[in-house]
């Protein structure tokens, strides 16, 4: 059987049921290519009391994990909520096609935690993902999503690609916004939400240029039209 289990946002975020299931699995994989973990693999192993095997994108997308689940109980641990990445949906589809039983065990995710900013969840628009630019490849289509969100006064949550430093993400944001004619004013920077080291900052874009110690994982929010309650909370 295949278990896809959410770890939540901190080392103790896995559910009691998820922890029970992990302990009976013969092999435990840790998906490690969608997020910069705020804690180490050793901390996860200590919390679980079992060894875990790092699983990169190539291995997970090869769907070999489904073949293993035909013969024994296999767990795939995913930071936050287990089905936010399309790869994990593909695993379920492959399990269905192969006649392999599966179960998804949920936990808290960034989509829950951003409510701590004071922004109302139902006022968020489409989620955007900012990829890490290379010299010959600078994709900025994420800004189209933000543009669409702003057209209906919705907030924009930008998830940041693994390995992308904040100073580079901020530069990419500013360059892309200028190209799309978007006037960036105050934005939110959310660091390590759901952990003891969480930090939420609401500043003018230029002020963030002074930030040189941003902890991963982090995300950026471009607010839409603010309700008076949201304004009061943000200060």
Buried (B, 14 or more C-beta within 10 A) or exposed (E): BBBBBBBBBBBEBBBEEBBEBBEEBEBBBBBBBBBBBBBEBEEBBEBBEBEBEEBEBEBBBEBEBBEBBBEEBBBBBBBBBBBBBEBBEBBBEBBEEBEBEBBBBBBBBBBBBBEEBBBBEEBBBEBBBBBBBEEEEEBBEBBEBBBBBBEEEBBBBBBBBBEBBBEBBBEBBBBBBEEBEBEBEBBBBBBBBBBEEBEBBBBEBEEBEEBEEBBBBBBBBBBBEBEEEBEEBBE
